[in-house]
Structures are given as C-alpha cells and as structure tokens.
C-alpha cells in the first residue's frame, strides 16, 4: 500500500464539534469531502484534460483511499463565551473538557476574545505540524490527491464557521510520497498567493496586527458591514455615527435618493412597529441578506430606541411622518423565521482565510458564487431565483404574520464586492472598519 504524507500549519483555531474529547483534531471525513469535489474538478486548477493525462500515465484503480491524521497535541483551548457577573473569578467553566470545574482565574486571559465568536463553546489550537497521511493501493487516486491538496487548503477552512476564518490550515512543506514519483510533474506550489491566483477565483485581502483576536474582530465587523450593517452604539439618546453603519448590501441597491429596493429588515421593523394596515411602499420588497448566506432565523432583541431607516419617507397608517420618526421600541425578544421548501441553510459565498505573516495576519477574502447553486433530487436550482417566506412562528399552523419575498435573480456578487470594498476603503470615520484597507493581489487598494 502506497502512502502520501503532508504536514500542515494551523493559522487559526478550529471550532471542533467534539471539542471536549482529548484527541479531537481535523476530521478525515471533512478532508475527504473536499477531495471528492476537487479531484472531480482538477482540470479547473491546472489545464483542460489534466485528469485524463494522469489516467494515461497511471491506470485508474478502484479510487479507494484512506486518511489517517496523527493525534495532535492541543496546546490551547480558547473559550470565548462571556460569563455574566461582576467578578469573573467567581465563575467556572462547566462541561468544557479539561477545564470542567476549574476556576476562571487560571484562564482569565481568554475573556478578551469576547463577542467576536458569538456562542462558541471552545476553539482548539494544535501543536504544529498537524500530520495527515493518505493510503491507497491505487496510485492514480493518490496522484490526484497530491495535485488537489494545495487548492483545498488554500480555498477551504475546517470545522464550524469555517467561512468566517476559523480552522485555517495550509501545507507547510512538500508532501512525502513512498512510491515512484517519476510520473509526477514537479513539486506542488506552497505559496498561497500564487495558488489562489491559479484558482481563477476573485479574491482580495486585508492585513491586521498580531493581536490574536484581531483577525476575527475585523472579519466580524467586516462581514456585518457587508450584510446587516453595524450598530454598536449603546447611547441611543445621542447616537454616534462612527459606531453605526448602514448595510452596504442595502446601500448598493439604493444609491439614489429614493430607495428602489426595500429589504426584509424594513418590513420586519414595520411589523414590529405595528404598522400592518397599509403598505405605502407598494410591496416592492426584496430579500437581500440571503444573497450573502441564508439563515433560518432573525432575532430582534428587547431594546428601546431602535433605529428606523430614515431614507424611507412616507406617512404611515397611523398618520405619522415616518422620516421624522427615527426610533421605536421593541418590548420583547422577537424571532422571525425564514422558510423555503428547498433550502434549510446555505453557505455564504464569501470565505475569509487568515494566514499568519510576519507582524500579524493576512486575511484573504475569497468569492465563491458557485454556492448560489444548490441541488435537490438531482435537480440544480439557483438561490437567487427563489422566493422565501418570512413569518412570526416556526410552526406554520401558529403563524399570524407572513410575507413572501423574492430576492435578486441577476445579482452580481463580484460587482457588489468591488463597490463595497471601495466604500470600506473610503470610510475613515467608522470606529470598527476605518483601519481596514482591502487590497487587490497586486497590492493596490480596491
């Protein structure tokens, strides 16, 4: 049996679904899942007929191979879940692997990772390198694995929330093979910049400092700026514009003085305001946020003085001029559910991949518009052509408010991204994104 061994460097902690287990490491099934697709599409990354050329040189076998990942020493467990209390030393992590029942004081430095990780329970960092070995009697499939590996580790992350930058690995050195390699044409490329260039995908990057939480902080606000907007200003009586940013996705479709696309967030706020008797906007609503990834729930937390979209000017069904009414109150936590019979969840077409560099991190932003295409019963469909139900209850029988909304069939991800990145680069005032400069691969600002 022949084998192929690679050594990986971990560039960002992985969110592992079995984080509490001592031997939790990269999952072989996840690597194999990607390999299946990348081997199928190997011509995309090299040249037309590349896969058949391998078949001519090395006769195909049964295509069966096995992956073994050496047990990795976990050198750090990061638990970013914030604990409520005046003194964190009074609290304990409960049920978090080796930290069970240990006082927080012995690990209190990790509390600085705060909200950028949401409700994640634990992230793992391994001792480099992580060693992965592929075994097979079929040299044809091992050769294809050899050529596919640099593209998998350049374009993909691993574990939960992978598209947000967690679980970033890359190949540290040339793979080791124990069979006659005379038919392998040269060494694989270990420069992630040139590997990404060879994918023919649109990609960009920005840099951060070496603070360990900085890439995730930047990704958190960067993605929010693109999709839902930023609203971190807690002083609602005297709001600070440098901590508020309207969704760039919304602004992209509403660059004229009079909005031409009314998005789902506006309609939901209109319902929360209890203005349901009249539709002054004539039903011109579009489900926009799904264009950057579909999630089945949107939660509006109990909060006074919620900002309305002042750009919409009309007299509502209560006779009030909505443009002058800048805020309203949400009296209870309210969840809205989004449903489509074909889709439970879709991956964002934007992947962030942090790579450690001297003095900090280089965060690659990779566009994957192919994620708009889904399959159901072997039939392909495009999410952008779908309609979605937004409703006030998960159980259809208990729904009291529901609206059906289309999205944008001809949405051009690349065009939007170039415009949005230019807007981010021009923003020198927003507290959360003013230091981010998005670059083309030639080093020029977008």
C-alpha positions in Angstrom: 0.0 0.0 0.0 1.4 3.4 -1.0 1.2 6.5 1.1 1.3 10.3 0.8 2.1 12.4 3.9 1.6 16.1 4.4 2.4 18.4 7.3 0.0 21.3 8.0 0.5 24.6 9.8 -2.6 25.9 11.7 -3.2 29.6 11.2 -6.4 30.0 13.2 -8.2 28.0 15.9 -10.7 25.4 14.8 -14.2 25.1 16.3 -14.5 21.3 16.7 -17.9 19.7 17.3 -16.1 17.2 19.6 -14.0 19.8 21.4 -14.4 18.1 24.7 -12.5 15.0 23.6 -8.8 14.8 24.2 -8.0 13.6 20.7 -10.2 16.0 18.8 -8.4 17.0 15.7 -9.0 17.7 12.0 -11.7 15.3 10.7 -10.7 12.9 7.9 -14.3 12.9 6.6 -14.1 16.6 6.1 -10.9 16.5 4.1 -12.3 13.6 2.0 -15.5 15.5 1.3 -13.5 18.3 -0.2 -11.1 16.0 -2.1 -14.1 14.3 -3.9 -15.1 17.6 -5.4 -11.6 19.0 -6.1 -10.4 15.8 -7.8 -13.6 15.9 -9.9 -12.8 19.5 -10.9 -9.0 19.0 -11.2 -8.9 20.4 -14.7 -10.2 23.8 -13.4 -7.0 24.3 -11.4 -4.4 23.1 -13.9 -5.4 22.7 -17.5 -8.1 21.1 -19.6 -7.6 17.4 -19.8 -5.2 17.3 -16.8 -7.1 14.5 -15.1 -7.2 12.4 -18.3 -3.4 12.9 -18.6 -2.9 11.4 -15.2 -5.2 8.5 -16.2 -3.0 7.9 -19.3 0.2 7.8 -17.3 -1.1 5.8 -14.3 -4.0 3.5 -14.9 -7.0 4.2 -12.7 -7.7 1.7 -9.9 -10.8 1.4 -7.7 -10.4 5.0 -6.4 -10.4 3.9 -2.7 -8.1 5.6 -0.3 -7.9 6.0 3.5 -6.9 9.1 5.5 -5.1 9.0 8.8 -4.5 12.0 11.0 -1.9 11.7 13.7 -3.1 12.6 17.2 -2.4 16.2 17.7 -1.3 17.8 21.0 -3.8 20.6 21.9 -1.7 23.5 23.1 -4.6 25.8 23.7 -8.3 25.7 24.4 -9.9 29.1 23.8 -13.3 29.6 25.5 -14.6 32.9 24.3 -18.1 32.5 25.7 -18.6 35.5 28.0 -19.7 34.8 31.5 -22.1 37.2 33.2 -21.1 38.6 36.6 -19.2 41.4 38.4 -16.2 39.3 39.0 -15.3 36.6 36.5 -13.2 34.8 39.2 -16.4 33.8 40.9 -17.5 31.7 37.9 -16.4 28.4 36.5 -16.4 26.8 33.0 -18.8 23.9 33.3 -18.6 20.9 31.0 -15.7 22.3 28.9 -13.4 19.3 28.7 -10.3 19.6 30.9 -11.5 22.9 32.3 -14.5 21.4 33.9 -14.9 22.9 37.4 -11.7 24.9 37.1 -11.9 28.5 38.4 -11.9 31.1 35.7 -8.9 32.8 37.3 -6.5 30.2 35.9 -7.6 31.0 32.3 -9.0 34.5 32.6 -6.8 35.9 29.8 -9.1 34.3 27.3 -12.0 36.5 28.2 -10.6 39.2 25.9 -11.9 37.3 22.9 -15.5 38.4 23.8 -18.3 38.8 21.3 -16.5 38.2 18.1 -17.1 34.5 18.5 -20.8 34.5 19.4 -21.9 31.5 21.4 -19.0 29.3 20.6 -18.1 27.0 23.5 -14.5 26.1 22.6 -11.8 26.6 20.0 -8.7 24.4 19.6 -5.1 25.2 18.6 -2.8 22.3 17.9 1.0 22.0 18.1 2.4 22.3 14.7 2.6 20.4 12.5 -0.6 18.5 12.0 0.4 15.3 10.1 -2.1 13.8 7.6 -1.4 10.6 5.7 -3.2 9.2 2.7 -3.0 5.4 2.0 -4.1 3.5 -1.1 -3.2 0.7 -3.5 -4.4 3.0 -6.3 -1.6 5.3 -7.4 -3.9 7.1 -9.8 -6.1 8.4 -7.0 -3.1 9.2 -4.7 -1.6 11.3 -7.6 -4.8 13.2 -8.0 -4.9 13.8 -4.2 -1.3 15.1 -4.4 -2.3 17.7 -7.0 -5.6 18.7 -5.4 -4.2 19.3 -1.9 -2.8 22.8 -2.3 -6.1 24.1 -3.7 -8.1 22.6 -0.9 -6.0 24.1 1.8 -5.9 27.5 0.0 -9.6 27.8 -0.6 -11.1 26.0 2.4 -11.1 26.1 6.2 -12.3 23.4 8.5 -14.7 22.9 11.4 -17.7 25.0 12.3 -17.9 28.6 11.0 -15.2 27.8 8.6 -16.2 30.6 6.1 -15.7 33.1 8.9 -12.0 32.3 9.2 -11.9 29.5 11.8 -10.0 26.3 11.1 -7.5 27.8 8.6 -4.6 25.4 7.7 -2.1 25.4 4.9 0.6 23.0 3.8 4.0 23.6 5.5 6.4 21.7 3.2 6.4 19.4 0.1 4.5 16.2 0.6 6.4 12.9 1.2 5.5 10.0 -1.1 6.9 6.5 -0.9 6.3 5.3 -4.4 8.0 6.0 -7.8 7.3 9.7 -8.4 8.9 9.9 -11.8 5.4 10.5 -13.3 4.6 13.4 -11.0 5.4 16.6 -12.9 7.3 18.8 -10.4 6.6 20.0 -6.9 3.3 21.5 -5.7 3.0 25.2 -5.2 3.3 26.1 -1.5 2.8 29.9 -2.0 -0.8 30.6 -1.1 -0.8 33.8 -3.2 0.1 32.0 -6.4 -2.1 29.0 -5.5 -5.1 31.3 -5.1 -4.2 33.0 -8.4 -4.4 29.6 -10.1 -7.9 29.0 -8.9 -9.2 31.8 -11.2 -11.5 33.0 -8.4 -11.9 36.6 -7.4 -10.1 37.2 -4.1 -8.7 40.1 -2.1 -7.0 40.6 1.2 -6.5 42.9 4.2 -3.9 42.8 6.9 -4.3 43.0 10.7 -1.9 43.3 13.6 -0.6 40.3 15.6 -3.2 40.5 18.3 -4.7 37.0 18.3 -8.3 38.2 18.3 -7.7 40.9 15.7 -8.5 38.9 12.5 -11.8 37.7 14.0 -12.7 41.2 15.2 -12.0 42.5 11.7 -13.9 39.7 10.0 -16.8 40.1 12.4 -17.3 43.8 11.6 -16.3 43.5 8.0 -19.0 40.9 7.3 -21.6 42.8 9.3 -20.8 45.9 7.3 -21.5 44.0 4.1 -24.6 42.1 5.2 -26.7 43.5 8.1 -24.9 46.7 9.0 -23.2 47.8 12.2 -25.0 49.2 15.2 -22.8 49.1 18.3 -23.8 52.5 19.7 -25.5 52.0 23.1 -26.2 55.7 23.6 -29.4 55.9 21.7 -30.3 59.4 23.0 -27.2 60.8 21.5 -26.1 58.3 18.8 -22.6 58.4 17.5 -22.4 58.0 13.7 -18.9 56.5 13.9 -20.4 53.3 15.5 -23.3 52.9 13.1 -23.1 51.8 9.5 -25.9 51.0 7.2 -25.7 47.7 5.5 -23.6 48.0 2.4 -25.7 45.4 0.6 -28.8 47.7 1.2 -26.8 50.8 0.1 -25.7 49.0 -3.1 -29.2 48.7 -4.3 -30.3 52.1 -3.0 -27.6 54.5 -4.3 -30.2 57.0 -5.5 -32.0 59.5 -3.2 -35.3 57.5 -3.4 -34.7 53.8 -2.4 -35.5 51.4 -5.2 -35.2 48.1 -3.3 -36.9 47.8 0.1 -35.4 45.0 2.1 -36.8 42.5 4.5 -35.4 44.2 7.6 -37.5 47.2 6.9 -40.7 45.1 6.5 -40.0 43.3 9.8 -39.4 46.6 11.6 -42.7 47.8 10.1 -44.4 44.8 11.6 -42.7 45.3 15.0 -43.9 48.9 14.9 -47.4 47.5 14.4 -47.9 49.4 11.2 -49.6 46.5 9.4 -52.8 48.1 7.9 -51.2 49.8 5.0 -48.3 49.3 2.6 -47.1 52.7 1.4 -44.2 51.1 -0.4 -46.4 49.1 -2.8 -44.9 45.7 -2.0 -41.5 46.5 -3.6 -39.7 44.3 -1.1 -36.6 42.1 -1.7 -35.0 39.6 0.5 -31.4 40.9 0.3 -29.5 39.3 3.1 -29.9 35.8 1.7 -27.5 36.9 -1.1 -24.7 36.7 1.4 -25.8 33.5 3.1 -29.2 32.1 4.1 -30.0 31.7 7.8 -33.4 30.4 9.0 -33.9 32.8 11.9 -33.6 36.5 12.6 -33.8 37.7 16.2 -34.7 41.2 17.3 -33.8 41.6 21.0 -35.8 43.6 23.5 -34.4 47.1 23.3 -35.6 50.6 23.5 -35.0 53.2 20.8 -34.4 51.0 17.8 -33.2 52.9 14.7 -35.6 53.0 11.7 -34.4 53.5 8.1 -34.7 57.3 7.7 -34.2 57.1 4.0 -37.8 55.9 3.6 -40.2 58.9 3.6 -43.9 58.2 3.9 -46.9 58.8 6.1 -47.7 55.5 7.9 -51.2 54.1 8.6 -51.2 55.9 11.9 -50.8 59.3 10.1 -47.2 59.8 11.3 -44.4 61.0 9.1 -42.0 58.1 9.3 -39.0 60.1 8.2 -39.1 62.2 11.4 -39.7 59.1 13.5 -36.2 57.9 13.8 -36.6 55.2 16.5 -39.1 52.9 18.1 -39.1 50.4 21.0 -39.0 46.6 20.9 -40.7 45.4 24.1 -39.9 41.7 23.9 -37.3 39.5 22.2 -38.9 38.5 18.9 -37.8 35.8 16.4 -38.7 35.8 12.8 -38.4 32.6 10.8 -37.4 32.3 7.1 -38.5 29.2 5.1 -38.1 27.8 1.7 -39.1 24.2 0.9 -35.8 23.5 -0.9 -33.3 25.2 1.4 -32.6 24.8 5.1 -29.4 26.8 5.1 -26.9 28.0 2.6 -23.2 28.8 2.9 -22.1 32.3 2.4 -20.5 32.9 -1.0 -17.6 34.7 0.8 -14.9 32.9 2.6 -12.3 34.6 4.9 -9.0 32.8 5.3 -6.5 34.2 7.8 -2.8 33.3 7.3 -0.1 34.2 9.8 2.6 36.5 8.4 5.4 38.5 10.0 3.9 41.1 12.3 0.3 40.0 12.0 -2.2 38.2 9.8 -3.1 38.4 6.1 -6.9 37.7 5.7 -7.8 36.5 2.3 -11.4 37.2 1.1 -12.4 34.5 -1.5 -15.6 34.8 -3.6 -17.5 31.6 -4.3 -20.6 32.4 -6.4 -21.0 28.7 -7.1 -22.6 28.5 -3.7 -25.7 30.1 -5.1 -26.4 26.8 -6.9 -28.0 24.1 -4.8 -29.2 20.6 -5.7 -32.5 18.9 -4.7 -33.4 15.5 -6.1 -30.5 15.8 -8.6 -32.0 19.0 -9.9 -30.0 22.2 -9.7 -31.5 25.5 -8.8 -30.2 29.0 -8.1 -31.0 30.5 -4.7 -31.2 33.9 -6.4 -34.3 32.7 -8.3 -36.1 31.5 -5.1 -38.8 33.1 -3.0 -38.8 32.9 0.8 -41.4 33.1 3.4 -40.7 35.3 6.4 -43.1 34.6 9.3 -43.6 35.1 13.0 -43.7 31.5 14.1 -41.7 28.4 13.3 -44.9 26.2 13.3 -46.8 27.1 10.1 -50.1 26.4 12.0 -49.4 29.1 14.5 -48.3 31.8 12.1 -50.2 35.1 12.4 -48.0 37.2 10.1 -46.2 36.0 7.0 -44.9 37.6 3.8 -43.4 36.0 0.7 -40.4 37.8 -0.8 -38.2 37.2 -3.8 -34.5 38.1 -4.0 -32.4 39.5 -6.9 -32.1 36.9 -9.7 -29.4 38.8 -11.6 -27.3 39.7 -8.5 -23.6 40.1 -9.5 -21.5 39.1 -6.4 -18.3 40.4 -8.0 -19.7 43.8 -8.9 -21.2 44.3 -5.4 -18.0 43.2 -3.7 -15.8 45.7 -5.7 -18.2 48.5 -4.9 -18.5 47.6 -1.2 -14.7 47.2 -0.7 -14.2 50.6 -2.3 -16.7 52.0 0.2 -14.9 50.4 3.1 -11.6 51.7 2.0 -13.0 55.2 1.8 -14.5 55.1 5.3 -12.1 56.8 7.6 -14.6 57.5 10.4 -16.4 54.3 11.4 -14.8 53.1 14.6 -14.9 49.4 13.6 -13.7 49.4 9.9 -11.7 52.6 9.5 -8.4 50.7 9.8 -9.3 48.0 7.3 -7.9 48.5 3.8 -8.9 45.9 1.2 -6.3 45.2 -1.4 -6.1 43.6 -4.8 -3.5 40.9 -5.2 -1.2 43.4 -6.9 -1.1 45.4 -3.7 -3.4 48.2 -4.9 -6.4 49.3 -2.9 -9.7 48.3 -4.4 
